[in-house]
Each structure stands twice: as structure tokens, then as C-alpha cells.
Amino acid sequence: MIVTTARPMETPNAALASLATPSLGSTEICTWRITMQPGAQGPVHAIDREQVWLPLTGELAFTVDGETMSVPAGQAAILPAGEVRQVAVVAGPVQAVVCMAVGGHATVPGSADRHPLPWAE
């Protein structure tokens, strides 16, 4: 068993804390905690791994390929791999836990460039 200490980092839209990642000893699953303030939204992008988002506080809206669904605290959102998506705070602040398989990368529409997710490494 490995017990980790959260590794914090910031983006323009959120504060993240890596909980289980390859650099922290996990070999198959990544998890991180994300905190987003009212009005915050992430960029439009796609991830090449399925993600499960578990809001602990507040409410998030996920727009996936043009369809928007709200997910309040205590529920879960399963975001398919490869789908264009955007996440936004509906009611916040929001704290959520996100899980995905190791090795995920992000792309933005119109670009073939793949970007690693630093909080999942």
C-alpha cells in the first residue's frame, strides 16, 4: 500500500491536487481533487481516456458534443474518451474528485497536438 500526500497545482480555471498518479505510485488509475470557483469554466477540449467526475460540493455543467447536463454534489458524470467537452460551475464553489486511467492526453478541436495532464502524471 502507498499513502500519498496531495500534490497541488493551479490552472487559470481551477486548483488541482493530484492524489494518485504514476509519480505518486499509482500504475493504473489517476485521481485528483479539483476546486473551481463560481463562474469558472474549463477550456473546450477532448481527453483520450474516459473520466469519472464526482462533485463533492456545488454543481457542475458538462457540455459534451453540444449536449449540456448538470451534475450536483453527490452524483457522478462519466465522460467518454475522445468526446469534445467543457466543464463549467453552475453553483459553487465546487470541489470534485476526478478519476481516469493512467496516460491520458488532451487535444483541442482543430489541432492534432496532444497535451499531457500534469495533475495526472
PyMOL commands that set and color helices and strands:
alter all, ss='L'
color gray80, all
select helices_A, chain A and resi 22-24+118-120
alter helices_A, ss='H'
color red, helices_A
select strands_A, chain A and resi 7-10+15-20+29-36+46-47+51-64+67-72+77-79+85-101+105-107+115-116
alter strands_A, ss='S'
color yellow, strands_A
deselect
rebuild
show_as cartoon
